[in-house]
């Protein structure tokens, strides 16, 4: 009978690293990357589970974190963001719902509890905060860290705003095109790629997103201001506050057309930054210690889950990755 076993003679301990995974972002990508014909012995789809567990194993094997948290959406559309901008994620609300239920592919929905069961049996922490999104959990844990370097893993560009060099290095592994093509962003790369001021690249990226808007989140942006124009404004004036100040300063050299655009978007700009900016003060609850174990916390349970859902290969890879750090 197949069972979970950890390899002997693990490699020397890695440098201390806290890895934070954007759970929903990654399992949505796994679901869409792997065909639904990948099923458990009873015919239930497990494509997202397989893909997600493979991702976690690959990330552990490649980056060798000492601590890891899979961050969860306890509120995918927080009230404070909807109150500020009612269109926030409105297009993702399931038809006929009261606005609190996200539209999720039917075949993915039952796979999420399986993913959480596998993480629990493996001894991998999950974290969430009531009234906040996973982005806010990631942002809070990254901002709170003062000892270990941090790697945030997500397919959401909004999280580029958390990059930092101090008090500890915070890097974002952007997996928008999958892990095989993922890029590790630091402040310098964010500044280079998006044309924002390098000395405040993370904060400036959030301001860029406000000006540009984001249809995927229901954020309209400033009409007539795209990404390049937004970046040039931030480079020229230094910050969103300074851009807005220049727009109403008759002595500034800002073009009249741009003044008009910014004036027309004044109400949106008043509300948008707290919506786009990830929270750094969420009350995060962890399911367990974030220290990544060298062996599964519940090996018998993990073995049973692997057999029940036909996950022997990905679970074996995860166990091997935990041991070989």
Buried (B, 14 or more C-beta within 10 A) or exposed (E): EEEBBBEEEBEEEEEEBBBBBBBBBBBBBBBBBBEBEBBBEEEBBBBBBBBBBBBBBBBBBEBBBBBBBBBBBBBBBBEEBBEBBEEBBEEBBEEEEEEEBBEBEEBBEEBBEBBBBBBBBBBBBBBBBEEBBBBBBBBBBBBEBEEBBBBBBBBBBBBBBBBBEEEBBBBBBBBEEEBEEBEEBBBEBBBEBBBBBBEBBBBBBBBBBBBBBBEEBBBEBBEEBEBEBBBEBBBEBBBBEBBBEBBEEEEBEBEEEBBEBBEEBEEBBEBBBEBBBBBBEBEBEBBBEBEBBBBBBBBEBBBBBBBBBBBBEBBBBBBBBBBBB
